[in-house]
Amino acid sequence: MGVESNGMQFYPDASKPEEAIHPGLFKRRNGVLDLSTIGGPGFGYRVDEIERQLNEPV
């Protein structure tokens, strides 16, 4: 599994809901990201726990 980690440097506030669940993905330590919070079904991103308001599909 891969994680895109470059986009957050351009719009860091856009991912605040995800950062609350996966803080290690947003703070590099010695050039390494902590992926320990990723796991489970699907991509393991635990989207059911992320409090993000999305628009209704059209």
C-alpha positions as CSV (number, residue, x, y, z in Angstrom):
1,M,0.0,0.0,0.0
2,G,1.3,3.5,-0.8
3,V,0.6,6.8,0.7
4,E,0.7,10.1,-1.1
5,S,2.5,12.5,1.2
6,N,3.5,15.5,-0.9
7,G,0.1,17.2,-1.3
8,M,-0.2,18.2,2.4
9,Q,2.6,20.7,2.1
10,F,0.6,22.8,-0.3
11,Y,-2.8,22.8,1.5
12,P,-2.1,21.5,5.0
13,D,-5.4,22.6,6.5
14,A,-7.4,20.7,3.8
15,S,-6.4,17.4,5.5
16,K,-7.1,18.3,9.2
17,P,-9.9,15.7,9.5
18,E,-7.5,13.0,8.3
19,E,-4.7,14.2,10.5
20,A,-6.9,13.7,13.5
21,I,-7.1,10.0,12.8
22,H,-3.6,9.5,11.2
23,P,-1.3,12.0,12.8
24,G,1.8,10.0,11.9
25,L,1.1,10.6,8.2
26,F,1.5,14.3,8.6
27,K,4.6,14.6,10.8
28,R,7.8,13.2,9.3
29,R,10.5,12.1,11.7
30,N,13.9,11.5,10.3
31,G,12.3,11.3,6.8
32,V,9.9,8.6,7.9
33,L,6.1,8.6,8.2
34,D,4.3,6.5,10.8
35,L,1.8,4.3,9.0
36,S,0.7,2.4,12.2
37,T,-2.8,3.9,12.2
38,I,-3.5,2.5,8.7
39,G,-5.1,-0.9,8.7
40,G,-8.3,-2.8,8.1
41,P,-10.6,-3.3,5.1
42,G,-10.4,-1.3,1.9
43,F,-7.3,0.9,1.8
44,G,-7.3,0.9,5.6
45,Y,-7.8,4.6,5.8
46,R,-10.6,4.2,8.4
47,V,-12.8,6.7,6.5
48,D,-15.8,5.9,8.7
49,E,-13.8,7.6,11.6
50,I,-12.8,10.7,9.6
51,E,-15.2,13.6,10.3
52,R,-15.3,15.2,6.9
53,Q,-18.4,17.0,5.4
54,L,-18.8,16.0,1.8
55,N,-21.3,17.5,-0.7
56,E,-24.2,15.3,-1.8
57,P,-23.6,13.5,-5.1
58,V,-25.2,15.2,-8.1
